[in-house]
Amino acid sequence: MSNVQRFDVGARISEMAVYNGVAYLAGQVPEDGSLDITGQTAQVLAAIDKLLARAGTDKSKILMAQVFIKDLADFAGMNAAWDAWVAPGNAPPRATVEASLARPEWKIEIVVTAAV
């Protein structure tokens, strides 16, 4: 059986765990809460790219994405950033849910799993 590899382990969460050929990312949130939904989404997607690279994989191997958006009125703006980012021909299964987020300035949080 494979060992679990954890990245950026904190007292409460790890940013990512890799096990048995799958990378599991914690919810990624924007660094700059003052940006609009498109800017926040782009920041989150860039953070996902960096974590996936550390695991030896990339966005073309995402198995599932879960998007938590504060206000569905921002759906089009989020999709604009998503569509510019997603790997052509490799759009993953995705769920988008309106949700309250941990900080009021956050407009989006994204969780992904990816094959390594």
Long-range contacts (C-beta under 8 A, 24 or more apart in sequence): 7-51, 7-54, 7-55, 15-51, 16-51, 16-54, 16-55, 18-55, 18-116, 21-115, 21-116, 22-63, 22-113, 22-114, 22-115, 22-116, 23-51, 23-52, 23-55, 23-57, 23-113, 23-114, 23-115, 23-116, 24-113, 25-51, 25-52, 25-111, 25-112, 25-113, 25-114, 26-111, 27-68, 27-109, 27-110, 27-111, 28-109, 28-110, 28-111, 28-112, 29-101, 29-102, 29-103, 29-106, 29-108, 29-109, 30-106, 30-107, 30-108, 33-103, 33-105, 33-106, 33-107, 34-105, 36-77, 36-107, 37-69, 37-74, 37-77, 37-78, 37-81, 37-107, 37-108, 38-77, 38-78, 38-80, 38-81, 39-81, 40-106, 40-107, 40-108, 41-77, 41-78, 41-81, 41-82, 41-107, 41-108, 41-110, 42-81, 42-84, 42-85, 44-108, 44-109, 44-110, 45-81, 45-82, 45-85, 45-110, 48-110, 48-112, 52-112, 52-114, 55-114, 55-116, 56-116, 57-114, 57-115, 57-116, 58-87, 58-114, 59-85, 59-86, 59-87, 59-90, 59-114, 60-87, 60-90, 61-90, 61-114, 61-115, 61-116, 62-90, 62-92, 62-112, 62-113, 62-114, 63-92, 63-93, 63-112, 63-113, 63-114, 63-115, 64-92, 64-93, 64-94, 64-95, 64-112, 64-113, 65-92, 65-93, 65-94, 65-95, 65-110, 65-111, 65-112, 66-94, 66-95, 66-97, 66-110, 66-111, 66-112, 67-94, 67-95, 67-96, 67-97, 67-108, 67-109, 67-110, 68-97, 68-98, 68-99, 68-101, 68-108, 68-109, 68-110, 68-111, 69-96, 69-97, 69-98, 69-99, 69-107, 69-108, 70-98, 70-99, 70-100, 70-101, 70-106, 70-107, 70-108, 71-98, 71-107, 72-98, 74-107, 74-108, 78-108
